[in-house]
């Protein structure tokens, strides 16, 4: 029996980078759309930006954890 952990490849890191970009821009974009509709610009833009970055970080941690 071996205690070797899997090794991530370059595509793993590329996928995580794209995931973070999509989450962050998606959150900011959704916040911007709701801000335009509600007339609260830029409050929800920043809330969406922070929420998207947080979601991206959480998912990244979950994906990287098996390699640690």
N, C-alpha and C positions, 0 to 999 in steps of 0.2 A: 504494500500500500504506500502511496506517495502523498506527501503533503504539499505538492506543487500547486500553486494557484495559476489560473489562466493568465496569459499575457495579452494585454490589449494591443490591437493593431492600429495603424494610422487611421483607418476608416472609423474606428470607435471614437477617436478624438475629433475627427472631422464631423461626425454625426452629432457629437455633444456640442460642438461649436455652433452648428446650424440650429440645433434645438434651442440653445440659449438665445440666438439671434431672433428666431421665430417667436419665442415666448416673450422676450422683451419688447420687440416691435409690435407684436400682436396686442399685448397689454396696453402699450402706449397708443396704438391705433384705436383700440376699442374705447379707451378713455377719451381720446380726441373726438370720436364720433358722438359719444354721450355728452361731452362738454358742448359741442356745437348744438345739439338738440336741446339741452337743458339751459344753455346760456351761462355756464359756470366756468368758462375757460380761464385759466389752465389747471384748475384744481384736480379734476378727474384724470387729466392727462398724466399728471405726476403720480396719482394714486395707481393708475393702470401701469405706468412704467415701473414703479416699485413692486407692484404685485407680480407683474410678468417676470421681472428679474428674480424675485423670490421663488416663483414657481420653477423657473429654469435652474436655479441653484439646487432646489430640492430634488428635482428629477436627476440632475447631474450627480448629486451625491448618491442617490439610489443606484444609478448605473455604474458608478465607479467603485462602490463599496465592495463588490466581490473580488476586485483586483488587489485590494489592500491586505 
